[in-house]
Amino acid sequence: MSKYQDYDSHSIQAISNKFKNTPPLVALPKTGEISDEYIQAKTKNNDKNYEFKLDDIHSPAFLINYNFEIEWINQSAEKIFFFNNVSSIHNLKDRNIFKLFLNHEFQAETQNQTKIIALHIAALIPELDKKRLSKLFYDISKSEIKYFEKLFDQIITEPQKKKLPIPFELLLHDETIHKYNLHCIRFREGILFFYVPEGENTDLIPRSFASRDIIISELMKKRLPSQISLCVIAAQLHNASKINTELLPKDYFELTNRLRQITSTAFIYSGGTLGENAGDIMLCYFIKQHNSKYITDAIDCALNLRTKIREFSSDWKRQKGFITDLDLNIGIAEGYEFIGPIRSALHTELSVFGNSINCAKSLSGFAKMGEIWITKNVINKVELDMLQNIKFGIHQIHNHQPKFIPNSFSSIMDLLKNNDQEIKNFSEFASLIITEIIDKNESTSKNSFN
């Protein structure tokens, strides 16, 4: 039997008819907002003190990002829906739901594979267009692209109400039929799918809408460890020890808190994910996603952050009578690393393990007076039309005079060739090829955050 086992127009029509006959429900905007009237109408025993917990979800459920990759999944979904220990798959790309629907485990257990795939394409129409189908997952074949395109064409042309919940059946090879209603909640971080068994109390669903902030906070704490491509920014205060010596403890604490507030605001504004603080070093991750310009987003963030810190430095010196300039030294690196939550009794932090983290930290230590240093490896991954908008290069001594050489690189060792002690300090990355980010053309720069 082909892995596209039940592909025919009738199966798509059946799904369309189910959408058509689905009773109207208040549609959830992409921002995820939902009216109080809806929550009150759907929650029979409304409890204002109700606090949602992920453990309350006993039916199959999972969270996907906007690459359609599973970030969190419960055991019920693994056992009943995917027939696969999804949480043990560390490569995030291999947790793409459409890739999982095509694998042999799902095919071996289900009779209506294509109907299930069509159901999820229909549910994800706001995030899908036909052009994107060719990049639905990383190793998609030409025959798979044609399969998805044919499905998409039939779904998109059917007169559907596209209202949630969507009723459907999961038909197994042993003739067992599981009947569910599919619910979705959209967050900035991804889409949460609920599969509620037919006839089961659905009061949990509107309550979960009302507990959106709690849900996404819990999901992020329990996201699966994954290997992903990301860009890392590491930032640290220039001459922190000297400034600490010059200030009273209360002023230094105030300074540190205000710097971290400005930095975290810049990271979040630019679409980054806050990392754990490594001592005095602040970290931010820009994760590669579909259509994301994660590298240039990181560069924009670094440049905007430098501007805001210099503005703050002027204000601080004026308010405190301080004479030392405040600068953040910044390093940027990129890699394919493990990312996941580290939980303690008090809180959860997102951590990344890998060489790119150490590299970014080292570059922030190498930088001076607010410089931004980046590896050649990262620059090489920037598209040419975007690269021409970035001013970068190396300052070198030529005829005993400093000279800026645009679009050039150097190893850390060569930049420190007259300083043996500094070479020892950066011995791990002495051969690393780097360049300094100077600025970006005004016409292509993002507006600075407020």
VOLO-891438 format. One record per residue: residue in one letter; z, x, y of N, C-alpha, C in turn. Coordinates in steps of 0.02 Angstrom, whole numbers, plus 50000, padded with zeros to 5 digits. Atoms other than C-alpha are relative to their C-alpha. Last residue first. Layout:
AZXYZXYZXY;...
# end
This chain:
N499535001049946511185056952637500725000949977;F499515005350010509935064152516500484999550059;S499344997750018508515074652582500474994149992;N499505000949947506815066752581500685002449976;K499675006550000505735074252448500464999550059;S499305000150016504635089052488500274992950002;T499905001750069502755087752476500734999849981;S500385006050018502275086852659500124997949929;E499675006049976503665099052705499654993649977;N500365002949944502945112752596500324993450021;K500525004550024504305119852484499664997050061;D500055006549964505475134352513499474995849966;I499884999249929506005151652455500024993250035;I500275005949967506185150452267500195000450074;E499575003849954506525168152207499624994150030;T500265000249932505695175352053500474995850042;I499775005349955506235180551878499625000350067;I500495000149945505745190751725500164993950044;L500255006749984507265193851613499545000350061;S500735000050007507415212051557499694993350018;A500304994949958509195214051622499244999949998;F500625002749975509755197451547499625005050043;E500265004850048511165203451435499324997350021;S500354996650055511425218951544499694995149950;F500525004650022511835208751698499615002749941;N499755006949996513505216851740499504994949974;K499535001150055512885233651676500254992850000;I500405000450061511385232751793500454998849939;E500275006850003512595228951935499574999149938;Q499455004550016513545244951899499754992849994;D499834999750072511955255351890500544995149981;N499315002150005511345249852062500204999549927;N499584995049966509735258352115500744998349996;K500104993350027508645249351987500435005350034;L499354996649993509395232252028499955007449982;L499705002149936507765222952062500665003550013;D500364996749947506935232851922500284998250069;M499894992750003508275227851797499655003650058;I499354998849968508215209551850500145007550003;S499435000350046506375209651804500655001250039;S499714993450016505105205651937500544999049948;F499405000150042503945191551987500265007249991;S499884994150042502595187852115500664999449963;N500255001450067501845172352195500085005949952;P500025006850026502165179152370499724999749929;I500625000450040502625197452401499984993049969;F500015005650047503905197952542499324999749965;K500625003849997504085215152623500034994549947;P500015005750045505635225052666499364995950009;Q499915006349965505195241552751500004994249950;H499325000349972505415259252684500134993650039;N499984995249944503545260552656500654999450039;H500654996849996503655244952548499985004450063;I500024994949948505345238352492499335003649997;Q500014993150023505175222252393500005004850060;H499944995449943505585203952423500055007249972;I499514994750003504945193852275499995004050065;G500224993150003504025177352264500585004850001;F499564995750040504105158652286499725007049999;K500034993249974503415145252403500515004249960;I499364996550003503135129352303499915007250026;N499575002649947501705117652349500695003550002;Q500254997549936500445127752250500424997450059;L499784993149989501495124852095499785002650068;M499325000149973501265106052104500245007050018;D500045003549936499375106652083500694999450033;L500294995949946499585120351953499994996450067;E500715001349993500775110551841499725003350063;V500155004549944502475118851823499244999250004;K500055006950026502795126251650499874994950055;N500615000750040502415144151704499904992949973;I500575000549954503745142851841499354998849961;V499975006649969505065139351707499404999050046;N500135005050052504595154451601499994992950029;K500735000650003504545165251757499804994749949;T500354995750047506405161951775499254998850003;I500275003950054507175154751933499615004549953;W500394995950046508245161752073499814995849939;I500165004050059508845151652222499545004149956;E500654999250031509705161952358499934995349940;G500375006350006511205154852450499305000749972;M500075003549936511945171252512499534993949996;K499584998249943511665181152351499844995550060;A500215002249933510965176752181500515002050053;F500444994849972511415187052026499824998350073;G499584994249985512895175951983499605005650031;S499595002049943511785160451997500485005650020;L500414999849939510535169551887500394997850061;S500094993049982511875172951755499595000650064;K499364997549974512395154751752499925007250024;A499915002949933510585149351732500645002450032;C500494996949955510345161651586500094997350072;N499754993449982511945156251501499545003550049;I499395001149960511365138251506500285006750024;S500205001849932509605142851450500614998950045;N500124994149958510305152151299499844998250072;G500634996450009511015136651216499915005550051;F499904993450031512385123751208499325003349991;V500624997350027512365108851326500165006949973;S500074992850006513905098551364499335001949969;L500644998550031514175080951429499915007650000;E500484996449959516005078251465499375001249960;T500584997650037517205065251395499535003550049;H500655001549972518955061451459499455002949955;L500005002849933520825061051425499304998150025;A499585006049996521065063651238499944996550067;S499304998250005519585075351232500404993650004;R499475004749985517755071951197500695003149992;I499404996650025516275083851208500594995650022;P499355000949967514675073651226500555004149966;G499585005250029512985080451172500674999550035;I499605003549949511555092051212500404994549966;F499575005450025510745104951098500414997250058;E499304998850017509385115151182500354993949969;Y499955005450049507535117251210500685000749967;G500014998650071507485127851367500024993749958;E500255005650040507395129551555500015001949926;A500304997950063508245140251687499794993849961;I500365005350036508755138451869499675002949938;G500454997650052510055148951960499704994249963;I500275004650050510895144552125499535003649951;N500494996050035512055153552245499764996249938;L499985000650072512935140852354499445004249970;D500645000650036513235146252532500134998949926;L499935002850067514665144952657499304999149969;D500495004950021514585156452809500144997749928;T500414998150058516195165252856499524994349982;I500584996149980516825162353034499545001849941;F500154995250053518085148153010499375003950020;G500004993649965518745139053165499855005749952;K499454995750022519185124753048500055006650039;Q499375003750007518155110553122500595004649988;R499825003049935516715121253187500684996649996;K499824994549955516655132153032500224997350069;W499364997250022516685116852920500235005550048;D499465004849984515315107853017500685002949983;S499945000249927514165123053012500574995450021;S499714993749979514495125652826500115000150076;F499275000550008514155107252792500355006350024;E499775004849949512415108952865500764999349996;R500034996449936512165124652760500214995550058;I499434995449998512755115352606500015003950065;K499395003949987511555100952641500625004650004;T500015002649932510065112652656500644996450018;R499894994349955510505122152497500014997750073;L499294998150002510695105652404500145005850047;N499635004949962508975099852460500745001750004;L500174999149929508185115952398500384995150044;A499704993749977509105115252230499875001150075;C499285000849996508675096852205500335006350028;D499865004149940506845099652244500754999350011;I500144995649943506815113752114500134996250066;A499464995149996507665102651984499905004650060;D499415003649977506455088352018500595004750008;T500055000549927505035100952005500574995850029;I499944993349971505635105251830499964999750076;Y499314997650003505995087451773500095006850031;K500144993449972504365080051831500665003850003;S499504997149953504625065151717499775006950023;N500244999949931503105056051646500495003150050;H500705002149990504045052651484499844999850075;Q500155006650026505685062151483499284998350016;K500705001750003506245080151505499914993149968;I500255000950068508085081051548499274997750001;F500575004349990508665088251713499634999549934;Y500564999950047510385095351682499474995050021;C500385006350001511685099651813499415000949954;L500615000550040513035113051811499694993150006;M500175007150010514385118451934499324999549967;I500725001550003515065136151916499904992649986;D500245001449932516845139651976499264998150001;G499624996349950517525138251799499784998050069;A499834993950036516115131051694500375004650048;N499914994349956516075113351763500225006149958;E499314997949992515415101151634500035005950047;G499724996450057513695094351664500725001750012;L499464995349988513095081051784500245003249936;T499415002050038511445073151738500545005250010;G499704995650049510045074851864500604997049965;G500135002250068509035061351948500275004549947;S500634997150024508905069752119499844997949929;Y500555002449958510245058552196499325002349973;I500135007050019511405062452050499414997150038;F500235000350070511285081252074499814992949980;A500684997350003511395080252263499724999649930;T500435005049968512935068952255499275002349998;S500105005450050513725080852128499564994550029;T500414997750056513445095352248499864994549950;I500694999249975514115086652403499535001849943;Q500235006849984515675080952310499275000350024;R500175003350063515895098052232499754992950012;L500604996850026515815106452403499774996549935;R500565002449959517065093852472499345003149977;N500135007150015518275096852329499404997450040;T500285000550068518145115852343499824992849984;L500684997350000518405115552532499674999049932;E500415004849962519935104252520499275002250000;F500085005950043520665115252383499564994750035;Y500474998050052520335130652491499874994249952;D500675000049972521145122252640499475001949948;K500205007049988522705117852541499304999650028;P500165003650062522805135652471499774992850012;L499395002750030522705143352645499814996249937;L499775006849985521045151952673500694998649971;E499975001449928520455169952689500324993350017;T499514995649968520855175352511500104998150073;N499345002050025519945160452436500555004050033;I499835006149963518445164552546500694997449979;K499864998249931518405182352478500234993950040;S499354996550000518555176352298500205001950071;A499445004750010517175163352322500675003550004;N499394996749977515945176152395500624995549994;H500084992849985514485164252368500655002750029;L499884998049931515025147552296499935007550008;Q499334997649987514255143652127500055002550072;A499864998549929512765133652066500725002450008;A499324997549995511955132351894500125002150072;I499814997049936510415121351877500735002249994;V499304999249982509725118351703500075003050069;C499954994849948508025111551653500725000150024;L499655001449937507895101951491499975006050046;S500224995449946506935100551329500344998050065;I500475002649950507935091551195499785005650047;Q500374994349974508935094551037499454997450046;S500734999850006510145080251014499735006750024;P500234993349983511985076250988499255000649986;L500084995350055512115057350976499825006950026;R500704998550015512745047351124499965005549948;K500114999850072514565042151108499275001449982;K499484995950032515185045551284499865001149926;M500124993049981513555039451356500525004749969;L500594997650035513725023251258499875007450016;E499824998750070515495020551319499415002849961;S499524994450000514995022551502500195001849928;I500394993949993513465011651472500455006150002;I500444998750057514534997751400499655006850008;I499594997750055515924998551530499565002049941;D499764993349982514694997551674500425003049943;R500534994950001513784983051593500255007150012;S499624993750007515324972451554499525006050001;A499494999849947514604955951617500385006650000;F500364999449936513044958651511500505000850056;S500214993049995514214961851363499595001150063;R499414995949980515074945351395499805007350007;P499905000549928513364936851394500615003950024;I500584997649963513034944351221500104999250076;L499934992949984514774942551144499445002450046;D499604999449939514674923551154500075007250023;T500314995349953513264924551026500395000650065;N499775001349931514194916650880499725005450047;E499384996649982513164919750723500164998550073;G499415004250010511894906550670500665003250018;E500105007149983510474918950651500634996049983;P500205004450055511114936750638499954992750022;V499465004650018511214945850807499764995449944;Y500325004450050510084961050824500544995449973;F499545003650044510644969450987499584996049950;F500255005450043509524982451073500584997249958;L499575001550057510174993051217499724993949964;I500005007050019508845000051334500424999149937;G500375002150060508965016551426500074992649987;E500014994850051509885027051556499594998149938;R500384994349974509485015951706499915005349946;F499604995749956510085001551600499545005350030;R500314994149970509144987351516500485003450048;I499704998749934510044975251400499705006550027;C500064993449968509044968251255500385000150065;H499784999949930509344953751133499925007150026;L500004993649964508434950950968500194999050072;N500235001249932508914935550866500075006750037;Y499644997449942509024938750680499734997150065;K500235003249939508554931850510500445002150058;H499484999749949508734943150358499724997050064;I500225001249932507624938250211500615000250046;T499455001849955507894945550038499724999150071;E500055007049978506284945349936500594997650042;D499655003850052506714961749848500034992650016;H500415000250060505364969749956500344996349942;L499944994050042506324965350114499584999149936;L500145001850069505824952750248499985006349957;L500104993650034506624955350418499944998649926;E499764999150068506404938950510499855007149977;F500464996850047506254935750697500325000649932;P499845001050071507004926050843499495003549955;I500605001050040506764933651017500214999149927;P500094996050060508244931651137499364998349962;L499514998050049507524934151264500524994349992;K499305001249983506024927051351500455002449943;K499654993649996504274934051338500724999250022;K499495000849948503494917251377500415006350009;Q499304999550021501954922151280500474998850059;P499595003449949500144917051298500734999849978;E499725006350023499354930151183500414996950056;T500445005649984498244943151266500274993349977;I500055000849928499594956751275499564994050019;I499375002449971500074954951092499914998250074;Q499885006850024498314956151023500634997150030;D500515004649973497874971151131500134992849978;F499865001249929499514979951091499514994950029;L499415004349995499274978150903500134998050073;K500225006650024497524985150914500574995050004;E500425003049949498154999551022499764993149980;F499585002549946499575003150902499584996750055;Y499575005350027498415004650752500424996950056;K500435005950007497135014750850500404994049976;I500155002349932498505027050902499574993649997;E499415003549976499105028050721499894997350071;S499985006550035497355032250661500604995950023;K500525004349971497215045950793500014993149968;S500684998650023498875053550739499504995250032;I500365006150018500535053450833499285001849982;D500514997950047501425070250833499594994149975;Y500304993449987502495068450992499455002049952;F499554994850025502835049850998499615006449992;L499415003950018502065035451096500535004449967;K499454995249998500865047751178500664996549981;S500244993750030499235038751138500545005450000;L499975000550073500145022251170499785006549966;R499424996450026500465027051351500025000249924;K500114992849994498725022451407500575003949967;K500434997750054498975004751339499895007650002;D500685002049985500475001151448499555003449948;L500594997650034502285000851398499364997950036;E500004992750000503964999651488499355003049971;P499884997449932503874981251540499965007650004;I500595000549956503014977551371500145002550071;L500034994249956504544983951275499394999950047;A499374999649963505014967551190499995005550052;A499955005749954503194964851142500635000350042;I500494998749947503074982451068500044994450052;H499704995149955504694978950975499515002150055;L499425002949966504054962850896500285004850052;A500275004249947502394970950853500554996850042;I500264995549948503304984450755499744996050059;I499424997049967504304971250661499785004750056;K499695005149958502744961250624500605002850038;T500395000849939501874977050565500294994750046;Q499944994249955503244981350441499644998950066;N500335002049937503314964150361500075005350054;Q500665002850013503664968550179499624998450064;T500205006149965505134980250208499304997849980;E499515005450002506104992850103499744993350027;A499795001450068504815006050056500464994049994;Q500555003050038503975005350225500224998049931;F500095006849974505605008350317499454996449961;E499405004050015506045023250208499924992850023;H500025002850068504245029750208500624995949984;N499834995350054504145032150396500084996549933;L500574998050040503155021050513500185004449941;F500305005950031504625011550588499415001749954;L499565002150055505515028250617499724993849964;K500084995050053504045034750719500424998149940;F500655001550031504065018650818499845005149945;I499965005950044505945020450848499334998449967;N500425005049967505815038450911499964993949954;R499635006449999507255047650825499624994850041;D500065003250066506115062150774500414993549996;K500685002650008505895066850957499914996349934;L500065006549967507785068350976499314996949990;N500574999549956507855082350847499884993150031;H499814996749937509615080850778499435000650050;I500634996949976509275067950642500145003050068;S500024993050025510995064850562499365003650022;S499544995849962511285049350670500005007349976;V500324997949937509725041350595500455004950038;N499434997249965510455040450419499755003150066;N500044992849987509015029550362500625002250038;F499954997450068508725011950299499995007750001;F500434994150007508155007950477500015003049931;F500625000549963508794990050490499535005949989;I500355006450009510214986450371499315000150029;K500005002450069510985003750344499544994049991;E500254994850046510605012950506499904997149930;A500714999149987510784997250613499705005249953;S500355006050023512464993050533499255000650010;Q500134999450072513065010850553499624994049973;N499425001450043512905009950742499805000149926;I500145005150051511595018950844500634998749960;W499395002350035511605029551002499804994649951;E499454995949972510265039951091500674998249968;I499335002750009508785033150992500535005050024;E499634995850048507105038551062500734997649999;F499915004050061505955025851146500345003949944;N500494997150046505425038851276500034996449934;Y500665002549982506315027551400499435004049969;N500184997849933507965030651310499294997550015;I500564995349996508485020251160499925002250073;L500234998549932510185012451125499415004849997;F500134993049983510565004750955499765000450072;A500094998749929511254988850877499855007450010;P500404994149983511364980750705499905000750076;S500695000750022512764967750695499615006250020;H500024999150072514594972550710499304999349971;I500675001350024514634975450898499985001449925;D500085007350005516464973850950499324998249971;D499785002150067516674992350908499944992549991;L500574999150045515654995951064500174997849930;K499954993650037517074988651165499405000449954;F500474998750053516984975151300500125006849968;E500264993249992518524970951400499575001749940;Y500374997350058518964952551421499735006950017;N499694993650018520234949651560499645003349941;K500104995249946519154936251641500295006949983;D499364996649991519084926951476499905005550052;N500044994549952517684914251467500705002950013;N499294998749987517864903851311500055006050047;K499625006250007516144896151304500735000950017;T499364998050029515234911251372500464993949998;K500094997750068513424905851396500655002249967;A500315005150041513644895051550499975002149927;Q499545005550010514904906651631499714994749954;I499444997650040513804921851606500484994349984;Y500244999050069512264912751668500585001949955;E500115006550030513144906251822499785000649928;D499365002550024513824923551861499924993349965;S499615004449957512024929351875500664998049968;I500025006650029511314944451787500494995650037;E499555004749969510874961751852499924993149968;G499475002350045510084973751728500474995050031;T499384997149975509074983451856500594997849958;K499944993250025507564979151751500645003450024;P500414995249964507864960851787500115007049973;L499604994549974508634950251648499555004950037;A500284993450013507714933851623500435005350033;V500054996349937508784918151620499775007149986;L499374996649986508404910351452499915003650066;P499944995849940507054897951405500695002950008;P499745003849943507014891751224500105004650060;T499324997949984505904902351110500264996150061;N499535005450013504404892151055500725001950015;K500205006049964503104903351134500524994549993;F499844999049929503974919351078499894993550038;K499264999749995503974912950900500215001150072;N499755006850003502154907850919500754999850006;S500135003249935501724925350976500274992950001;I499514997349952502574932650823499914996750067;A499355002850019501574921150710500545002450047;Q499975006849975499984925350804500684996949985;I499904999649928500314943750774500064993150030;S499324997649989500524940650587500165000550074;H499525005450011498964929750583500715002350014;S499925003949940497904943150665500514994549991;D500525005049996498174955150522500164995750061;Y500365000549937499174970950487499454994849995;D500165007149990500324967850341499634998950065;Q500075004350058500484985150260499784992950016;Y500125005649955500184997250403499894993849957;K499395000549960500995010250290499934994750055;S500024996249937499565006450172500654999350038;M500005004349940500005000050000500005004450062;
# end
